[in-house]
Amino acid sequence: MKSDNDKQPHRARRRFLVRALGGGALAGGLALAGRATATTARLGENLLRTADTDVVDVAIIGAGLAGLTSARDLQRAGCESFVVLEARDRVGGRTYNHELGDGVVSEAGGQWIGPGQTAIADLARQLEVDTFDQYYQGKTVYLAGDARYAEESGNGGASVSHHIASKLNDMARSVPGDAPWTAPNAAELDSMTVGEWLQQQGVSKEDKIGFNMSTTLTFGSSPASLSLLHFLSIINTSDCSIEQLEGIKDGAQETRFVGGSQILCTRMAEDLGDKLKLSCPVRKIVGWDQDIVEVHTDQGVIRARQVITALNPALCNQFTYSPALPSGRAQLQANWPAHAPMRKTVHVYPRPFWRDKGLNGQVMQLDGPVIWSYDNSPPDGSVGVINAFIKPGQLTHDARQAESVLTDIYALALGEEARHPTQFHDHDWGKVDSWSLTCIHPIPPGFWTRWGRFLRPSTGRLIWSGTETADIWPGAMDGAVRSGHRAAFQALQALTQVGRNT
């Protein structure tokens, strides 16, 4: 039995955590103390750390939006006993900026936010990151071989017939975005692909093309291999509106960040100092069922009371666990779809010349490598930037050849000025490193009803985070921020519970 003197650090920890949890309220529902309270709390934290200085309260794996949000929340709560472990040599996770010069950037990963994505909008305001509207005004160009057709883009997104959209929106109302496997008819919906459902509706050829493009962009999969249950759950998180999910105007692609989306992570990382460890991949997690967890990295072993894994579930499966994870969680990770890494290219021009022609820079190619291109120019239009999502396996990875192929496509679609780019960038998330595997999660039929319930519950001292675990907007940057808030709150609650039990 511990003596009263032995219990003093734990009592100090409990007092510190209770203050942190109850001292105030910030975005994401996480109760945090103000600076005065936080300063007092740090004194308690310094007191309790004298008992075991080589153990941190929280180890956070991953320095993307989710992990850094958790770190920021812990720090603002007054908790300084944490570390952030990042495998890459940079922060940002699945956000990454191409630096184009003169302060202009182009995003290689996630980049848009829209209505309802309040968590990331709040974070940007707190970090003093401005936003601006995605450019979409003008005509979109459709290419089929050498044939070219241009039409006004409407809301800027993929066009879906009103009849089909209304059906999907109505069906989505009964599929909870945070737990689709609990829907009343989950088994039926999860036994069917989106493609099979569309076939039953007798959709037009044009609608089939539109759905193929939109699901490939949003989910990384064609309708033929995407669970209808999953599709409806994502529509549910978008206010039960596929138009909002896929659109630019009043949609999820409406707004961009000045300085690129990665700037959110770089600004959060500025206050971490030596608490952030880059080029520090995790290899093994030992004792997740014990009071102290050992996290084995390429830079040594970190000992922690709680571990937040702010990663795609497929990446969590790259670790060795001792003891082995419970079967349900282990199977979820092992079977998580990791075949949608995505690839984006960038063409830079002296100016956005296509705007003068009444074009919006969007090109949709029915039988070539371009899924969708769009105007990614800076707010002032000082240079012209065309980004494109590329179909897997349909464009060489030789930079010069890839640039040439795409330049010919843009010349046909946008005009001969497209033949003179000043820069070209290519980012294939499946090839740049081994720490992405997949950018989005194309959930197949049968997955959610079998494994979904294992996605969020903690496993011992392991707290599962990352955008895939978000209750709202899973897969989006907003979902990553929400999951980061939740994970920090869980960690503080768990640490408080330890204080009660000692």
N, C-alpha and C positions, 0 to 999 in steps of 0.2 A: 504493500500500500504506500502511496506517495505521502510524504510529509507535507505540512502546510507550506513550508518554504518551497518545496518542489512545485506546488500548485500555483505559486504566485505568478509566474510568466503566463500560464494559461488563463488565469483570471484577468490579467492585463490584456491578453489577446481578446477575450470575450468583451471586455468593456470597449476596447478599440473598435471591434467589428460592429457592436450594437450601435455605437455612435455613427459609424460609416453608413450603416443600413438605414438609420432613422433620421439623419441630420438634414436632409433636404431632398429635392426632386429635380431630375434632369431628364433629357430626352430618353426615350426607350423604356421609361418606367423604372429606371434604376435610381434608388434613393441614395443621394450622395451629400456629403457635408460641404459646407462652404469653406473658404480658405482658413478662417480662424479655427474652426473645428478641426479641419484637416491637420493644421499645425499641431494642435493638441494631440490628435490621434497619432501623429508620427512619433511623439514622445513615448506614447504607450507602445508603439511598434518597436522603437529602438530598445525599450526596456525588455520586451519579450524576446527579441532576437538574440540577446546575450546568452540565452539558455542553449541555443543550438544554431550557431552562426552559419553553418554550412547548409542549412535547409531554408529554402524559400517557401513562402506561403503558396505561390502560384507559379507554375511554369506554363507558358503559352507557346504552343507549337504553331508557327505560321505568322508571318508579318504582312498579311494582306489586310483588306478592310476589316474582316471579322476579328482577327487577332489583335490588330492595333487599336480597334475600338475597345476591346476588352482591356487592353493595357491602359488606355487613356482613362477609362472608367475607374479602374482600380486606383490609378494615380490620383485622380480627382477626389476619390473617396478617402484619400490619405494613406492608402496602402502602398508602401514602397518596397515591399518584400516580394518581388516578382522578377521574372526574366522572360524575354521573348526570343525564341529560337527560330531562325529562318535559314532554310537550306540554300537559297539563292544568295548571290552577292548584292542583292538589292531588296528594297521593300516594295510592296505593291501587289504581290500575288498575281491575280489574273487581270490586273490593270498595269499598263506599261505604255509609256510615251516615247514615240520617235521624236527626237529633237531635230527640227528642220532649220534652225538658225533664226537669229533675231527674235528669240522668244516665242517662236511659232512651234507648235507641237502637233502631232497626229497620233491618235490613240490606236494601239495595236490590239488592245483587249476591250473589256467593258468600257462603255463611255456615256451612255444615255440614262436620264431619269425622266419621270413623267408624273402625272397626277396620281395622288395616293402614295407616292414614294416619299413620305414625310421624314423618315428616319435619316436618310442620306441628305435630304435637303436641309434639315436642322443641323447636321454635322457640318455641312459646307458653310452655313452661316456662322457657326461657332469658330470655324477655322479661317473665316474671312476669304472664302473662295467664291468668286462670282460665277454666275451662269449666263448663258445666252441661248437663243433659240436655234435649233437645227434648221438649216436652210432646206426648203423643199418646194418653193414656189416655181411654177413652170411645168414643162412637159417632161414626162418620163419616156425613155426610149426603149422599145422592145426589139430584140434582134432574133431572127430565125434564119440561120445561114447568112446569106447576103441581103436578105429582106429586112427592111427597117420600118418601124411604125412608131409614131410618137403621139401621146395623148396627155391631157391634163391629169395631174396625179391625185386630185381630190384631197384627202387628208394626208397624203404622202406615203401611205402604207400599202400593203397588198390588198387587192380588191377581192372581196368576198360577197356573194349575192346576199341581199337582205334576208331572204327566206332561210338560207342555211345558217347565217349568222344568228338570226332570232332563235332558231332551234337549239343551237349550241349554247347560247346565252341562257335559255330557259333550263336546259339540262344541267348546266353548271351550278345553278342555284342550290341543288341538292347534294353537291359534292364539296365537302369542306376542303378549302385550300390547305389547311394545316394538317389534315388527317384524312386524305381521300379514301383510305381503306375502311373508314367508318360510314361511308355513304350507304343509304338504305339498299341500293342495288349495286354495291361495289363489285361483287363477284361477276355479275353480268357485264358491267362496263369494263372490267379489267380483263375479261376474256376476249375482248374485241380490239382490233386496231382502228385507228382513225380512218385508214384507207378502206377497211371493210364497212365501216359506218357510212362513209361517203358513197360507196358503191350502192348501198341500200337506198340512198336518197336520190339516186339518178342524177348526180350533179353534171353540169356541162363540162366540156373539155377545158374551157377557159378557167372555170373554178378549180378543176383538178390541178391545172398548172399553178394557179395562185396558191392553193393549199400546199403543194409540193415545195414551192419557194418559201412560204412563210414558216412552215414547220421545220424546214432545214435550217433556216436562220435562227429561229427561236429555240428549237429543241435539238438541233444537230442530227435530225433524222427525218426521213421521208414519212408520209402518213402510213405507209405500208408496214412499218415496224414500230409505231408509236402507240402506246396504250391509250385508249379512249378515256379511261378513268383519269390518267395523268393529264391529258390534254384538257379535260374539263376542270380539273383542280386548279390548273394555272389560270384558266379563264376566270374561275371563281375569285382568285386573289386580285384580279384586275377588274374588280367591281362587276363581275359577271358580264363582261363586255369584251368580245374578241376584237371589236373595233379599237378599243382602248389598248389592248395588248399589242396589236400589230401596227397601230397608226403612229404617225408623227404628230400632227396637230391633235391636241388633247389626248395624246397617246404616250406610250412608254418610251418612245424615241423622240420626245419633244424637245428636250433640253440637254445642253452640253456644259461642261465646266471650262471656264477660262483657265488656261494652263494645262488642260488635259486632266483626265480622271485620276491619274497616278498622284497628282499633287496632294490629294487628300491624305494619302499614306505617307508621303514624304513630310508633310507638315506634322502629322501625328507623331512621326518617328523622331522629330527634332528634339523633343523633351525627354527622350528615353535614356540618352547617354549610354553608359556601359551596360544598361539593362537589355539592350538589343544586341544580339549576337548573330551576325551574318555569316554566310558560308558555314553553317552549323547544322547539317542535316541530322535528324534523329534516326537511329538505327534500331533501338531496342527500348522497351518499356518494361520495367521489372517491379513487381509488387504493387500493381494497381489496386489490389484488394487489401493492402496494408495501410498503416497510418502514414508512412513515408514512401513515396514512389521514387524509383530511380529511373531517370531518363538518360539513356546512353546516346551520346552524340559524337561527332567527329572531333569535337573540342573537349571531350571529357564527360563526366557524369554529373548531372544536375539532380539534386534531391529536393523533392517538393511535396507539400501537403495536398495540393490539388493540381491537376493538370488539365488545361484547356487545349483540346486539339482542334484548331481552327482551320480545318482542311476538308477538301473533298473526301467523301468516304473511301473512294478508290485509293487515295494516297494513304489513308490510315491503314490500309491493308498492306502497305509496304514495310511496316514495322514488324519486328518480332516481339511477341508479348509473352511474359512469364509471370504468372501462369497464363495459359491460353485463354482468350476471351470466351465468354459464354457463346454457345452455338448460334443463337439467333443473331447477335451482333456480328459475329465472325462471318456468318453466311451473307448478311447484308453487305458487308464490305467486299467479300470475295466476289459477289455477283453484281456489284454496282456497275452500271454501264459506263465504260471508259473509252468509248470509241468516237467521241466528238470533240477532237482537239481544236478544230477551226483554224482557218488560215486567212489572214488579211494582208492586202497589199496597198501600197501608197504611191500615187503619181503626183508629183509637185510641178506646178506651172507658174509662170510669172504673174498670172492673174486668172480669176475664174471666168474665162472667156465664154463658157457655155451659157452663162447668165444673160449675156447680150443677145443670145439667140432664142431666149425664152425657154431654155432648158434648165432643169434642176440638177443635172449631173447624175441622175439615177439611170442606170442601164440594167435591164434584165435580159439575160441571154438564155434562150430555150435549149440550145444545143451546143454550148461551149463552156469554158471554164468559169465564167462569171455568174455567180448566183445573183448578186445585186451589188451595184456600185452606187455611191452617194457622194454628195458635196461635203467634204470635211474641212473646208476652208476656215481660217480664223474669223473672229467676230467682225473685223473691219474689212475682210475680203482683200487684204493686202497681197496675198498670194492665193493661187488656186490649188486646191488639194482634192484629189479624187481617191477615195478609199474603195476597196472592193472585197467582198467575201468570195472565196474561191472554192469551187467544188473539189472534194477530195480526189486525188489521183488524176486530175485533168489538166494540170499545168506543171511543166518542168520546174525543178528546183534550181536549175542553172539561172542565175540572176539576170544575165544579159538576154537569154532567150525568153525568160518569163516576162521581162519588161517589154521586149519586142512584140510578143504575142498579144499582150494586153494593150499596148499602144495601138496596134492595128485595129483592135476591137473598139477602142475609144475614138479613133479617127472615123470609123464608119458611123458610130453613134453620135458623136459630138462635133465632128468637123476636123479638118486637116491640122488645125492648131494643136490637136492632141498628139501629133507626132514629135513634139519638141518638149518633153518633160525635162526639168532641171534636176530632179532627184527621183530615185525609185527605192522603195523599201518593201521588204517581204518578211512577214513574221508567221511562221507555221508553228503553232503551239505544241504540236506533236513532235517537233524536232529540235526546238531550241534548248530544252533541258529535260530532265526526267522528273521534274517537280510539278508538272501540270497534268499530264495524262489526258485530261478531258476538261474542256472549258464549261460545257453545259451538260445536262444529264438527260439523255433521251430514254426515259423509262419505258421498258417493253411491257407487253401484256403479262399479267400474272405476278409482277414484281411487288406492287404495293400491297396487295391482299395477302401476300405470303411474308414479306419482310418489313413492311412499313412501320409496324409498331415498335421495331427495335431502333429506329432512326435517332430519336432524341433522348430517351432516358439515359441518365448517367450510368456508367459501368464502374462500380467501386469509386475510386478517386478520379476517374476520367470523365470529363465533361465534353460532350460532342458539340462542336460549333461549326461555323462555315455557312455560306449562303444556302446550301442544300438543306440545312436543318431549320431554316426560318419558317415561322408561322405564316408570314405574309411575304409575297414576292420572292419565293425561293428560286435561286438561280440568278437573280438580279443583284446589282450592287447594293440596292436598298436592303435586300434580304441578308446580305453579309453584315451590314451594320446592325440590323436588328438582332441577328444571332450573336454578335459580339456583345451587345448590351445584356442579352439574356445570360450569356455564359459568365460574364463578370458578376452579375447578380447571384447566379447559382454558386459561384466560388465563394463569395462573401457569406452567403447563407450557410454553406457547408462548413466554413471555418468557424462561424458562430456556433454551429451545432457541436463542433469539437470542443469549443470552450465550455458548453453546457455539460458535456459528458466527462469532463476532467476535474 
